[in-house]
Amino acid sequence: MKLYIYEHCPFCVIAKMIFALKDHPVNVETLLYNDVQTPMQMIGRKMLPVLEYKPGLYMPESLDIVQYIDNEKDTPKITQLTQETIAHWVNTVERFIYRLAYPRWVRAPFAEFSTDEARDYFHKSKDPSGRGFVSDLADPALTRRAQMALDALEVLLKDYPLLDKDRTLAFEDFTLFAQLHSLSIVKGLNYGPQVELWRQTASEACSIPLHDCYAN
C-alpha cells in the first residue's frame, strides 16, 4: 500500500493516524503541491490523501481510508458513537482555522512546498484574490478566537479519554487531533493541561509529530 499526502494537510493527518493505531504498514509519499498530474491520473482530480490500496486501485477521502484500513486488519477499533460535543468543537474551529494556518504552512519547510513553483501554486489556489496572507498572519483577532476555542476544549476534555492504541475510537478522535495538529503551527497559543496531555498523547500514539517547532 502507498499513501500519497501533503505534510501540512489535516485530512492527510487523519489518514495517517489509522495506520499507526492499527500497526498497519504503509509507504508514504509526499507530493509537491503543484503536482496536479499525479492525483489526476489516480482519481481524476487534485486532492490528497489518496491511498493506493491495490496496484492501480486508488481511494480518496480521509475518513473512507480510515474506515477501510480499520476494517481490513484485525478487530475494528472505531466502535464508539459520535461524540457530539467534540464534533461541535471541531466544526467551530474549522470555520476559521485555515486563515490562521495557510500563511504559516506555506512558510514551513514541508516537502510539498520545497520549490518556488509549489509555493506559488498554493498561494494562487488558496488566495485567488491576490490580497496575500499577511493580514491573516498578523491578525490578533484570529489568534484570540483560537485561544478561546482551546479554552473551551479544556473543559470538554476533562471527561474525554486520551487517544491511545488500546481503546476503541470514534471518528471525532481523528478530526480532533487533526485540528489540534493544524493549530500547533500557530505561535503564542496556550494549551491547558488537559488539551496539552491529549494532543501530546495522540501525537505519540499516532507517530505524527506536532508542528510546534515551526510555529510562527
Secondary structure, 3 states (H helix, E strand, C coil): CEEEECCCCHHHHHHHHHHHHCCCCCEEEECCCCCCHHHHHHHCCCCCCEEEEECCEEEECHHHHHHHHHHHCCCCCECCCCCHHHHHHHHHHHCCHHHHHHHHHCCCCCHHHCCHHHHHHHHHHHCCCCCCCHHHHCCHHHHHHHHHHHHHHHHHHHHCCCCCCCCCECHHHHHHHHHHHHHCCCCCCCCCHHHHHHHHHHHHHHCCCCCHHHCC
